[in-house]
Amino acid sequence: MSKSDVFIGSLDQGTTSTRFIIYDHNAKVVGSHQVEFTQFYPQAGWVEHDPMEILESARTCMTKAIEKATADGHDVEKGLKAIGITNQRETTVIWSKSTGAPLHNAIVWMDVRTTSICRKLEKELEGGRTHFVETCGLPISTYFSALKVLWLFENVEKVKKAVETGDALFGTIDSWLIWNLTGGVDGGLHVTDVSNASRTMLMNLKTLDWDKKALGELGIPSGILPKIVSNSEIIGKVTKGWPIVGIPIAGCLGDQHAAMVGQACGKGEAKSTYGTGAFILLNTGDQMINSTNGLLSTVAFKLGPNAPTNYALEGSIAIAGAAVQWLRDGLGLIGSASETEKLASEVDSTGGVYFVPAFNGLFAPWWRDDARGVCIGITRFTNKAHIARAVLESMCFQVKDVLDSMHKDASEVESKGKFLLRVDGGATVNNLLMQIQADILGNPVIRPADIETTALGAAYAAGLAVGVWKEEEIFSSARSRLQIYKQNVDAILSTYFSILKKLDGNRSKEVVFKEIESLLTQVQKEKSNQEALGLCSRVYGGGCAGMPLQLAGTRKILEFMDWGDYGAMGTFISIGAIGAKEVVEEDDLFILVATQNAVGNCIIGDLQAMTDAAGKRPVILINPKLKVEPWTSGGTEHMEDIRARTDTIYLKVA
């Protein structure tokens, strides 16, 4: 069987939807399907899911994804080698071992019904809220599974009886899925992985086993707990009743840990996933750091039974994308989440409006489960666009709070040089959100071409276990384009900012291109000191329809520039037109010299084809506004396509 006939599946069970994605050997998606499921809110602050509905959503997604891939000519049934599972963490299920039925709805990670239990434990246990931090890495909080288990023990009669008779099984969503996929009442495997176990407040981070002292203090019997395994190993095989009978389950990670693998975050590197909540993790390598600034210590990943354990510092934010859902479902300000960017772009600021999305309290670094949401600064001037922009800014301010704490806790293990934040998750398609984030941080924000790195990380873990990929392949392929950013971002930043402000029709083209020359010479001087990297940058522009009149003759001006004495022109820098045929294998970086509002319909096809041809290589569009202009004939939509097709680096706009 050739590599082109090999596939890996990823079951991504999130807070609001379930997806199944099928990847080929090159980690390219060949089939996928997504299903949303019901959110239950029995009381204020309570959130539940139906575990049986989650199972059915998984079954549907598997079936539909395979059908789509097969329809496109991929023999998935023959070539599927394994699946990985990634899931919403902390969400708690207790079910009957004998019947397989859930004994209560799943209590979701953001649910705050355990507040009184938390307060009671804080008073009774030595050390109060931080009693379990040294061993388990987590403070006493409504967030974590152990407290949800205690609530079920105390309040659900069926759970009490099942525990007493030995018929109860506890698990996070990964355990519930695996038990059912591998047979359920007919021999289903009761397991979890180190990343999910590290979120229960019951696992010892040093031994990677259930902590007997914590179990004793909380009164949780070990018999209801699953076996803990690594993130990448063959756990078991899918049994009858599912569309993929006999396929190994070979990877399992909590969603944020899977995103770290998908983003190839090594020691000292951080990522932020923007979904229902936002979750920022910094890989601290084999060093477990106990935060003194409101963060969590957790397992990052362990890619095999005998592999080293990577730890992480985490800042968890309860409400991010969920605030946009509230704009849609609660206030009716938008019809869909995708409308938020357009609405918020109608104003240049929030007009003094600030929003704190503490719908279910505040997580890191504040840990205030009694906090509630607030919107302040509203005047008669305020309109819905200001509120929408304030909601987007609230996500970014929360991320900054976490990163400020992270810098204090882990300055010794962070990557040296300019801090780069890698981002992923559904909300990152919002270009305005990403630009606001870069502005608030004052640091670059990097969005990969494939923003669904959670599912990709689970696929990588499964593929690693069955030999489809090697660990060095996974990390090197995901990092290759990031290395280009890292090597050049400092050289680009200072001049890039001035070009953003100065590249306009009121300046002579000689001055404009002198600034572009300065930008590129800085980049190339950096590269000349690192000859082994062999960067070949191309500058595109000029002589093309769609360029503003003031920039006519761009190509000629660039060709006659003085590019220095180190042979940059022809060695490092080539000049071409805008179009796919100009893209060659040796090129690593593309700089398109054109103001965005000049990219009209006359060249949009060539520009789109060029970004497609560039693939995962970075494309920088020098543009003073960095926002979509309302062109005719659907130009805005085309630009959104282009932005979505290429890796994007967001820089602070002064």
LODREN-589455 format. One record per residue (C-alpha): residue in one letter; x, y, z. Coordinates in steps of 0.02 Angstrom, whole numbers, padded with zeros to 5 digits, always signed. Layout:
AXYZ...
This chain:
M+00000+00000+00000S+00071+00169-00049K+00076+00318+00067S-00065+00398-00032D-00180+00257+00024V-00147+00281+00211F-00269+00378+00320I-00287+00428+00503G-00451+00481+00583S-00477+00608+00721L-00631+00613+00832D-00640+00789+00903Q-00775+00800+01036G-00792+00982+01090T-00904+01083+01203T-01033+01129+01072S-01002+01008+00929T-00924+00844+00877R-00817+00819+00722F-00733+00674+00635I-00590+00721+00517I-00494+00604+00404Y-00314+00649+00359D-00200+00574+00226H-00015+00538+00250N+00026+00721+00216A-00094+00776+00354K-00212+00845+00224V-00399+00834+00260V-00488+00715+00141G-00655+00705+00230S-00742+00783+00380H-00911+00808+00460Q-00970+00910+00608V-01128+00903+00713E-01185+01023+00848F-01274+00951+01000T-01390+01015+01135Q-01333+01126+01278F-01437+01111+01437Y-01446+01251+01566P-01552+01184+01712Q-01511+01334+01822A-01407+01492+01813G-01225+01440+01802W-01265+01256+01770V-01217+01176+01603E-01251+00995+01553H-01235+00880+01403D-01327+00719+01361P-01192+00582+01352M-01300+00477+01236E-01321+00622+01115I-01133+00643+01113L-01113+00459+01064E-01238+00478+00922S-01153+00637+00861A-00989+00540+00853R-01070+00398+00756T-01150+00519+00632C-00988+00615+00604M-00889+00456+00571T-01016+00393+00446K-01033+00558+00351A-00846+00595+00347I-00809+00423+00274E-00947+00446+00145K-00876+00614+00092A-00698+00549+00078T-00756+00396-00019A-00856+00504-00138D-00696+00600-00176G-00607+00439-00224H-00517+00397-00061D-00525+00215-00006V-00540+00255+00179E-00618+00090+00230K-00464-00001+00166G-00332+00128+00212L-00387+00192+00383K-00246+00141+00502A-00302+00215+00668I-00402+00351+00751G-00357+00477+00884I-00478+00554+01008T-00476+00730+01078N-00608+00800+01192Q-00675+00939+01300R-00584+00917+01465E-00651+00908+01645T-00830+00873+01588T-00887+00731+01700V-00991+00575+01668I-01038+00435+01788W-01122+00283+01711S-01178+00107+01754K-01052-00031+01722S-01192-00159+01701T-01315-00064+01590G-01201+00064+01506A-01328+00201+01543P-01272+00371+01608L-01331+00399+01787H-01346+00587+01758N-01314+00710+01620A-01131+00756+01597I-01082+00906+01703V-00986+01023+01588W-00818+01100+01632M-00887+01278+01645D-01028+01228+01764V-01019+01316+01935R-01142+01213+02038T-01000+01152+02150T-00963+01325+02222S-01024+01280+02397I-00921+01119+02396C-00767+01220+02349R-00795+01343+02492K-00819+01200+02615L-00658+01112+02562E-00559+01274+02568K-00608+01293+02750E-00578+01112+02799L-00414+01073+02709E-00244+01139+02759G-00184+01261+02629G-00360+01310+02579R-00385+01337+02393T-00207+01283+02350H-00212+01121+02452F-00190+01007+02300V-00076+01119+02197E+00089+01040+02247T+00037+00863+02198C-00099+00888+02067G-00056+01062+02001L-00233+01129+02020P-00322+01243+02143I-00490+01197+02218S-00612+01261+02088T-00780+01222+02009Y-00682+01193+01848F-00610+01022+01889S-00688+00849+01883A-00662+00794+02063L-00783+00925+02129K-00914+00875+02001V-00897+00694+02058L-00928+00748+02239W-01084+00843+02187L-01152+00688+02099F-01114+00582+02253E-01209+00702+02364N-01357+00745+02253V-01400+00600+02136E-01474+00445+02219K-01437+00331+02071V-01253+00379+02080K-01246+00346+02268K-01318+00171+02248A-01207+00128+02100V-01052+00179+02197E-01105+00076+02347T-01136-00079+02241G-00980-00060+02135D-01080-00027+01977A-01020+00152+01947L-00887+00206+01823F-00820+00384+01815G-00737+00466+01667T-00710+00623+01569I-00781+00622+01392D-00631+00528+01322S-00664+00384+01442W-00848+00381+01399L-00810+00375+01212I-00674+00242+01224W-00778+00130+01338N-00921+00133+01213L-00811+00119+01058T-00724-00035+01127G-00878-00134+01177G-00969-00046+01318V-01052-00175+01431D-00970-00311+01326G-00792-00282+01383G-00771-00097+01350L-00603-00026+01405H-00610+00096+01550V-00461+00210+01519T-00409+00392+01512D-00247+00476+01460V-00121+00576+01561S-00179+00745+01494N-00363+00719+01538A-00318+00638+01704S-00212+00789+01749R-00372+00895+01741T-00470+00797+01871M-00376+00862+02026L-00347+00679+02068M-00186+00633+01973N-00013+00657+02046L+00086+00753+01914K+00250+00671+01964T+00195+00489+01970L+00063+00506+01832D-00052+00396+01936W-00204+00429+02043D-00153+00515+02205K-00206+00408+02352K-00200+00553+02475A-00314+00661+02367L-00436+00517+02344G-00441+00487+02531E-00466+00669+02577L-00608+00687+02451G-00688+00518+02485I-00681+00458+02305P-00658+00268+02286S-00520+00216+02167G-00631+00078+02096I-00732+00201+01992L-00578+00276+01908P-00510+00230+01736K-00335+00166+01699I-00214+00304+01646V-00119+00281+01481S-00003+00389+01376N-00062+00502+01235S+00007+00394+01096E-00014+00205+01105I-00135+00074+01043I-00272+00075+01175G-00395-00046+01095K-00497-00076+00939V-00668-00013+00887T-00802-00148+00901K-00963-00185+00808G-01099-00054+00801W-00981+00081+00740P-00935+00129+00560I-00749+00087+00585V-00751-00088+00660G-00578-00158+00699I-00485+00008+00685P-00361+00041+00827I-00388+00188+00945A-00207+00243+00955G-00208+00420+01021C-00300+00515+01156L-00274+00693+01219G-00375+00830+01300D-00416+00963+01172Q-00288+01093+01227H-00149+00966+01238A-00192+00902+01064A-00178+01081+01000M-00002+01091+01073V+00047+00938+00973G-00040+01004+00818Q+00055+01169+00837A+00219+01075+00873C+00248+01174+01033G+00418+01126+01103K+00493+01184+01266G+00472+01371+01292E+00338+01389+01159A+00157+01442+01187K-00008+01426+01097S-00181+01499+01125T-00337+01409+01067Y-00492+01515+01042G-00649+01412+01053T-00794+01415+01175G-00663+01471+01300A-00482+01518+01270F-00337+01415+01332I-00156+01469+01334L-00023+01336+01366L+00165+01356+01379N+00271+01199+01362T+00393+01194+01508G+00478+01033+01452D+00518+00908+01589Q+00507+01047+01719M+00346+01057+01818I+00323+01238+01873N+00205+01280+02015S+00134+01450+01973T+00134+01593+02096N+00031+01701+01978G-00135+01611+01960L-00093+01484+01825L-00110+01294+01823S+00023+01160+01814T-00027+01019+01699V+00038+00881+01586A+00068+00945+01410F+00087+00775+01326K+00173+00607+01337L+00190+00534+01163G+00210+00350+01207P+00216+00237+01361N+00405+00257+01373A+00416+00434+01306P+00467+00581+01416T+00329+00685+01494N+00313+00866+01441Y+00231+00982+01567A+00145+01148+01539L+00086+01305+01624E-00093+01342+01577G-00207+01491+01588S-00388+01442+01560I-00519+01570+01509A-00699+01513+01530I-00783+01626+01402A-00712+01675+01233G-00809+01618+01080A-00957+01586+01195A-00973+01775+01212V-01000+01786+01024Q-01133+01650+01039W-01215+01759+01171L-01216+01907+01050R-01307+01794+00928D-01422+01690+01039G-01442+01801+01191L-01450+01976+01119G-01491+01942+00937L-01363+02071+00879I-01296+01954+00744G-01370+01814+00642S-01212+01709+00641A-01041+01713+00723S-00960+01755+00557E-01049+01924+00557T-00955+01984+00711E-00800+02042+00618K-00898+02146+00493L-01005+02225+00629A-00858+02264+00744S-00760+02337+00597E-00891+02472+00573V-00811+02569+00717D-00628+02607+00753S-00645+02584+00941T-00768+02527+01072G-00816+02708+01109G-00769+02683+01291V-00869+02521+01312Y-00786+02379+01408F-00855+02204+01427V-00808+02070+01555P-00880+01901+01501A-00888+01822+01674F-01045+01723+01635N-00985+01578+01744G-00854+01666+01849L-00675+01706+01801F-00540+01575+01781A-00353+01612+01767P-00272+01711+01836W-00411+01773+01950W-00507+01615+02000R-00666+01704+02054D-00813+01587+02031D-00925+01720+02109A-00887+01848+01972R-01022+01889+01846G-01023+01977+01678V-01027+02165+01661C-01035+02291+01519I-00987+02470+01564G-00960+02635+01476I-01124+02634+01380T-01188+02804+01324R-01314+02867+01196F-01170+02861+01072T-01152+02673+01096N-01219+02559+00959K-01213+02372+00928A-01048+02386+00834H-00964+02457+00990I-01031+02313+01094A-00973+02185+00966R-00799+02260+00965A-00795+02264+01155V-00836+02078+01157L-00689+02042+01041E-00574+02151+01146S-00629+02059+01303M-00557+01897+01234C-00392+01982+01196F-00377+02069+01364Q-00406+01902+01453V-00269+01820+01350K-00152+01963+01395D-00188+01939+01580V-00138+01756+01565L+00019+01791+01463D+00075+01925+01587S+00064+01793+01724M+00152+01666+01614H+00299+01782+01582K+00321+01803+01771D+00312+01617+01810A+00415+01547+01667S+00539+01677+01608E+00680+01549+01615V+00598+01424+01497E+00516+01541+01371S+00589+01552+01196K+00721+01687+01183G+00695+01841+01076K+00531+01915+01017F+00385+01821+01094L+00276+01737+00962L+00102+01677+01008R+00034+01536+00901V-00154+01536+00887D-00284+01413+00828G-00467+01370+00849G-00626+01423+00761A-00626+01604+00820T-00457+01639+00739V-00541+01655+00568N-00591+01827+00632N-00451+01935+00563L-00502+02086+00667L-00492+01982+00826M-00316+01927+00782Q-00261+02104+00741I-00332+02169+00906Q-00240+02029+00996A-00074+02078+00917D-00104+02261+00959I-00147+02227+01141L+00001+02109+01165G+00124+02216+01068N+00193+02053+00998P+00169+01953+00839V+00025+01829+00829I+00045+01682+00710R-00105+01592+00636P-00069+01429+00542A-00149+01382+00378D-00245+01242+00465I-00327+01322+00616E-00404+01158+00676T-00245+01100+00760T-00339+01009+00899A-00401+00874+00781L-00233+00872+00693G-00141+00843+00857A-00248+00692+00898A-00218+00623+00724Y-00030+00648+00744A-00032+00554+00910A-00126+00407+00832G-00019+00405+00676L+00138+00407+00782A+00080+00253+00879V+00047+00149+00722G+00201+00205+00626V+00119+00320+00498W+00227+00465+00559K+00385+00486+00661E+00394+00615+00799E+00530+00715+00711E+00421+00722+00555I+00273+00789+00652F+00370+00926+00739S+00483+00975+00594S+00342+00990+00467A+00236+01096+00581R+00383+01204+00630S+00464+01232+00462R+00366+01387+00416L+00373+01453+00594Q+00562+01453+00586I+00551+01577+00442Y+00446+01690+00550K+00563+01672+00698Q+00720+01710+00599N+00648+01863+00517V+00516+01940+00627D+00634+02053+00725A+00716+02114+00565I+00548+02148+00487L+00458+02230+00631S+00538+02401+00648T+00534+02447+00464Y+00370+02358+00431F+00280+02470+00554S+00341+02627+00468I+00292+02559+00297L+00118+02519+00361K+00098+02701+00408K+00186+02780+00260L+00143+02677+00106D+00006+02785+00032G-00031+02893-00118N+00031+03053-00037R+00213+03000-00037S+00327+02990-00186K+00364+02817-00251E+00550+02845-00226V+00524+02872-00039V+00404+02725-00026F+00524+02605-00107K+00671+02668-00008E+00575+02610+00144I+00537+02442+00063E+00721+02426+00021S+00763+02458+00203L+00642+02323+00257L+00712+02192+00139T+00894+02234+00167Q+00868+02207+00353V+00790+02039+00317Q+00930+01988+00199K+01070+02045+00313E+00995+01933+00444K+00990+01793+00318S+01168+01823+00257N+01226+01781+00432Q+01130+01619+00425E+01174+01558+00253A+01120+01381+00288L+00939+01435+00295G+00948+01495+00115L+00800+01612+00114C+00748+01675-00057S+00625+01819-00038R+00525+01882-00184V+00454+02055-00197Y+00294+02066-00299G+00210+02221-00367G+00220+02354-00502G+00173+02341-00683C+00012+02254-00631A-00164+02314-00656G-00239+02360-00490M-00088+02455-00422P-00122+02636-00374L-00062+02764-00499Q+00066+02832-00376L+00150+02660-00373A+00154+02632-00560G+00319+02564-00621T+00349+02469-00460R+00447+02330-00541K+00568+02446-00630I+00600+02545-00473L+00636+02387-00375E+00753+02323-00510F+00857+02482-00508M+00870+02494-00319D+01036+02480-00230W+01019+02316-00136G+01186+02327-00047D+01356+02249-00069Y+01318+02073-00013G+01235+02011-00171A+01057+02009-00109M+00979+02040-00279G+00981+01879-00378T+01046+01781-00229F+00915+01814-00096I+00792+01929-00182S+00699+01901-00345I+00570+02018-00419G+00417+01958-00510A+00237+01994-00551I+00083+01936-00456G+00032+01763-00512A+00048+01578-00478K+00179+01550-00613E+00300+01663-00517V+00303+01546-00367V+00448+01424-00370E+00506+01292-00248E+00657+01393-00187D+00549+01537-00125D+00519+01545+00062L+00440+01716+00086F+00330+01827-00023I+00307+02013+00001L+00166+02088-00101V+00189+02274-00123A+00013+02342-00140T-00106+02436-00029Q-00252+02326+00010N-00384+02443-00058A-00292+02437-00224V-00312+02249-00241G-00463+02260-00352N-00556+02134-00456C-00435+02155-00602I-00296+02058-00513I-00392+01965-00378G-00387+01803-00476D-00199+01810-00498L-00176+01854-00315Q-00285+01711-00258A-00194+01589-00372M-00028+01650-00306T-00075+01624-00124D-00136+01450-00168A+00030+01412-00251A+00126+01480-00102G+00043+01348+00006K+00105+01356+00185R+00243+01482+00149P+00213+01654+00226V+00144+01792+00117I+00157+01971+00181L+00039+02098+00103I+00109+02271+00137N-00048+02367+00177P-00072+02523+00282K-00250+02487+00339L-00253+02301+00374K-00441+02293+00355V-00559+02241+00218E-00618+02374+00098P-00792+02360+00018W-00745+02325-00163T-00873+02292-00296S-00920+02121-00364G-00880+02025-00207G-00701+02083-00186T-00714+02075+00003E-00760+01892-00002H-00613+01854-00116M-00492+01938+00003E-00562+01836+00147D-00529+01680+00044I-00350+01735+00016R-00320+01773+00199A-00393+01605+00248R-00281+01511+00126T-00112+01563+00192D-00021+01571+00356T-00046+01743+00430I+00065+01844+00543Y-00018+01986+00636L+00093+02128+00693K+00053+02270+00810V-00009+02421+00713A+00054+02582+00791
